[in-house]
């Protein structure tokens, strides 16, 4: 499987506050970004997989809402996560 518990722990340790703080917006955004990249690669080979397409759109909108939340409440954390993950907006 592409997303094991060790990978998740690594994301939350690296981007969040700690390994057990899975609710931090930075950790969730990093996890969503990893999943989005995986689904994008899958869709490049399987263009007609509509269920995966729908899941990808849902993940992108979830990540966008978390980024909007960070931008509205704590702009410094927003700028840091955007720079760290290499997102465009």
trRosetta pair geometry for C-beta under 8 A, 3 or more apart (Angstrom, degrees):
i j d omega theta_ij theta_ji phi_ij phi_ji
1 4 6.1 127 82 -69 101 74
2 38 5.4 127 136 -134 156 144
3 7 5.7 -120 -148 75 52 136
3 8 6.6 66 176 -54 92 94
3 34 7.2 124 -101 121 108 123
3 35 6.9 3 -71 -87 145 89
3 38 7.6 -95 -47 -25 105 167
4 7 5.1 101 54 5 71 99
4 8 7.2 -133 100 -2 40 88
5 8 5.5 -52 -147 38 37 114
5 9 6.2 41 153 -21 67 105
6 9 5.7 -52 -147 37 31 112
6 10 6.3 36 152 -22 63 106
7 10 5.5 -53 -151 34 32 115
7 11 6.6 35 151 -21 64 102
7 34 7.6 174 158 166 120 161
8 11 5.7 -52 -152 32 33 112
8 12 6.5 22 156 -10 66 107
8 22 7.8 11 164 -119 111 114
8 31 6.6 33 -129 -113 78 122
9 12 6.0 -60 -146 42 31 104
9 13 6.1 31 155 -20 66 110
9 19 4.9 20 -161 -155 88 109
10 13 5.8 -56 -142 38 28 110
10 14 6.0 20 161 -14 65 114
11 14 6.0 -63 -141 42 24 104
11 15 5.8 -21 177 22 65 115
11 16 7.5 59 128 -8 66 102
11 27 6.0 111 131 -156 89 79
11 30 4.8 176 -167 112 104 120
11 31 5.1 110 136 -73 159 80
11 34 6.7 -96 -93 -13 139 144
12 15 6.8 -65 -118 57 22 81
12 16 4.2 -19 -162 25 64 133
12 18 7.2 3 142 104 98 35
12 19 5.4 103 95 -138 108 39
12 20 7.7 157 132 2 140 11
12 21 6.5 173 -180 72 114 63
12 22 5.6 -52 -107 -99 148 63
12 24 7.3 126 -146 40 86 111
12 27 4.2 37 -115 -142 69 136
12 30 8.0 -180 -72 66 41 127
12 31 7.7 9 -58 -51 80 117
13 16 7.0 -10 -51 52 12 88
13 18 6.8 -2 -111 -171 62 35
13 19 4.5 1 -71 -78 94 84
14 30 7.2 -174 84 180 102 167
15 24 7.8 -179 117 99 80 122
15 26 4.6 -154 156 142 93 99
15 27 5.1 151 90 -91 100 53
15 29 7.4 -132 157 66 144 87
15 30 4.0 158 10 -27 169 152
15 81 7.0 70 -161 -121 110 97
15 84 7.0 153 -115 120 96 147
15 85 8.0 34 -113 -63 135 104
16 19 7.9 136 71 -85 118 21
16 21 5.1 -169 152 89 127 100
16 22 7.3 -68 -92 -105 174 27
16 24 4.0 138 -140 54 100 136
16 26 5.5 166 -91 79 53 97
16 27 3.1 -3 -58 -53 116 119
16 30 7.7 -123 -38 26 80 130
17 21 4.5 0 58 58 101 159
17 24 5.4 156 -4 -67 92 151
17 27 7.8 -76 11 -32 61 122
18 21 4.7 90 50 4 80 105
21 24 5.1 47 136 -25 109 110
21 27 6.9 156 105 -7 81 152
22 27 6.3 -126 -144 115 41 144
22 28 7.7 87 168 -68 63 84
23 27 7.7 57 60 59 15 123
23 28 7.4 2 -158 -43 28 119
24 27 4.5 81 69 10 96 106
24 28 6.9 -173 87 -6 49 87
25 28 5.7 -60 -145 42 33 110
25 29 6.0 35 158 -22 69 107
25 66 5.0 169 -153 -172 99 105
25 69 6.3 -147 -114 87 148 120
25 70 5.3 179 122 -65 151 110
25 77 7.5 88 73 137 118 131
25 81 7.8 -90 117 -49 92 167
26 29 5.8 -55 -145 36 28 111
26 30 6.4 28 155 -18 63 106
26 70 7.8 95 -66 -99 71 146
26 77 6.6 -105 -62 180 114 107
26 80 7.8 -23 -113 95 129 106
26 81 5.0 -148 -124 -92 89 128
27 30 5.8 -55 -148 36 31 111
27 31 6.3 29 154 -17 65 107
28 31 5.6 -55 -146 38 32 111
28 32 6.2 32 155 -18 67 106
28 66 5.9 -147 97 -124 118 161
29 32 5.7 -53 -144 39 30 111
29 33 6.3 35 153 -24 63 105
29 63 5.7 101 -133 -144 72 89
29 66 5.3 -158 -74 109 95 135
29 67 6.4 100 -117 -66 132 82
29 70 7.8 -32 -46 -16 147 145
29 81 5.7 55 85 172 148 141
29 85 7.1 -114 131 -33 105 160
30 33 5.6 -52 -148 32 30 115
30 34 6.7 32 153 -19 62 103
30 81 7.5 -116 -55 -152 87 106
30 85 6.3 -152 -105 -87 73 123
31 34 5.8 -52 -152 33 33 111
31 35 6.5 28 152 -14 65 107
32 35 5.7 -58 -147 41 33 110
32 36 6.1 38 153 -24 67 106
32 59 5.5 172 -159 -175 95 95
32 62 6.0 -151 -122 94 144 108
32 63 4.2 -177 120 -77 145 107
32 66 7.4 153 12 28 152 143
33 36 5.6 -51 -144 35 30 114
33 37 6.5 32 155 -19 63 104
33 63 6.7 111 -61 -126 68 147
33 85 5.4 -113 -107 -162 174 136
33 87 7.2 -106 -109 -70 130 109
34 37 5.9 -55 -152 34 30 111
34 38 6.6 29 151 -18 63 106
35 38 5.6 -54 -149 36 34 113
35 39 6.3 28 156 -14 67 107
35 59 5.7 -131 104 -146 117 152
36 39 5.9 -57 -144 41 30 106
36 40 6.2 34 155 -24 64 107
36 56 6.5 100 -135 -147 71 81
36 59 5.3 -171 -78 119 88 129
36 60 6.2 98 -118 -75 129 76
36 63 6.9 -40 -42 -18 140 152
37 40 5.7 -52 -145 33 29 114
37 41 6.6 31 155 -17 62 104
38 41 5.9 -57 -156 35 30 110
38 42 6.6 30 149 -19 64 107
39 42 5.4 -52 -148 36 37 115
39 43 6.3 35 155 -19 68 106
39 52 5.8 -178 -155 -178 100 99
39 55 6.4 -143 -128 99 149 106
39 56 4.5 -173 128 -88 139 100
39 59 7.0 138 20 31 152 150
40 43 5.8 -56 -146 38 30 109
40 44 6.8 42 151 -31 62 98
40 56 6.8 116 -67 -134 65 135
41 44 5.7 -44 -154 18 34 116
41 45 7.5 15 156 -3 61 100
42 45 6.5 -71 -165 42 34 97
42 46 6.0 -24 161 33 74 111
42 49 7.1 -57 138 61 102 156
42 52 5.8 -109 108 -172 127 154
43 46 6.2 -76 -121 69 33 74
43 47 6.7 74 179 -105 69 41
43 49 6.4 -129 -108 57 71 111
43 52 5.9 -169 -75 116 93 123
43 53 6.4 102 -115 -81 131 76
43 56 6.7 -26 -37 -40 144 157
44 47 7.7 -1 -165 -72 17 77
46 49 4.2 40 130 -20 116 122
46 52 7.0 71 92 36 122 149
49 52 4.2 19 128 25 117 117
49 53 6.4 151 99 -22 67 87
50 53 5.2 -50 -146 34 39 119
50 54 6.4 42 155 -21 68 100
51 54 5.8 -50 -151 33 32 110
51 55 6.5 32 149 -17 63 106
52 55 5.5 -52 -147 38 36 113
52 56 6.2 41 152 -24 66 104
53 56 5.7 -53 -150 33 30 114
53 57 6.6 29 153 -18 63 104
54 57 5.8 -53 -150 35 32 110
54 58 6.5 32 152 -18 64 106
55 58 5.7 -55 -149 37 32 112
55 59 6.3 32 154 -19 66 106
56 59 5.8 -55 -148 36 31 110
56 60 6.4 31 155 -19 65 106
57 60 5.8 -53 -147 35 31 111
57 61 6.5 26 156 -15 64 107
58 61 6.0 -59 -150 39 30 107
58 62 6.4 33 152 -21 65 106
59 62 5.6 -52 -147 34 33 113
59 63 6.3 31 156 -16 66 105
60 63 5.8 -55 -149 38 30 110
60 64 6.3 34 151 -22 64 107
61 64 5.4 -49 -143 35 35 116
61 65 6.5 38 155 -21 65 101
62 65 5.9 -54 -152 33 30 110
62 66 6.6 27 152 -14 64 105
63 66 5.7 -56 -150 38 34 110
63 67 6.2 33 153 -18 67 107
64 67 5.7 -55 -146 39 31 111
64 68 6.3 34 153 -21 65 105
65 68 5.6 -51 -146 36 31 113
65 69 6.4 37 152 -23 63 103
66 69 5.5 -50 -150 32 33 115
66 70 6.6 31 153 -15 65 103
67 70 5.8 -53 -148 38 34 109
67 71 6.2 35 153 -22 66 108
67 78 6.7 98 -163 -140 69 99
67 81 7.7 -145 -113 93 86 127
67 82 7.6 85 -142 -75 117 97
67 87 7.6 -117 -108 118 146 163
67 89 7.6 87 145 92 151 101
68 71 5.5 -53 -143 37 31 113
68 72 6.2 29 158 -19 65 108
69 72 6.0 -60 -149 37 26 108
69 73 6.2 -6 165 6 64 116
70 73 6.4 -74 -136 51 25 91
70 74 5.8 -55 -161 61 67 84
70 75 7.9 125 145 -96 72 27
70 77 5.5 -111 -162 97 112 103
70 78 4.1 151 126 -81 105 89
70 81 6.8 -11 148 30 169 137
71 75 6.2 42 -153 -107 49 69
71 78 4.5 103 -82 -124 59 162
74 77 4.3 29 117 21 117 115
74 78 6.5 155 96 -19 65 88
75 78 5.3 -54 -148 36 36 119
75 79 6.3 37 156 -20 69 103
76 79 5.9 -52 -148 36 30 108
76 80 6.4 31 153 -20 63 107
77 80 5.6 -54 -147 36 32 114
77 81 6.4 26 158 -15 67 106
78 81 6.3 -61 -148 37 26 102
78 82 6.3 26 156 -18 63 111
79 82 5.8 -56 -145 37 30 113
79 83 6.3 26 158 -16 65 109
80 83 6.0 -60 -149 39 27 108
80 84 6.0 24 156 -20 65 113
81 84 5.6 -54 -138 39 32 112
81 85 6.0 11 168 -1 67 112
81 87 7.8 11 126 17 77 125
82 85 6.7 -68 -141 47 20 93
82 87 5.0 -90 -142 59 69 102
82 89 7.4 -108 -134 88 127 40
83 86 7.6 22 -178 -72 27 41
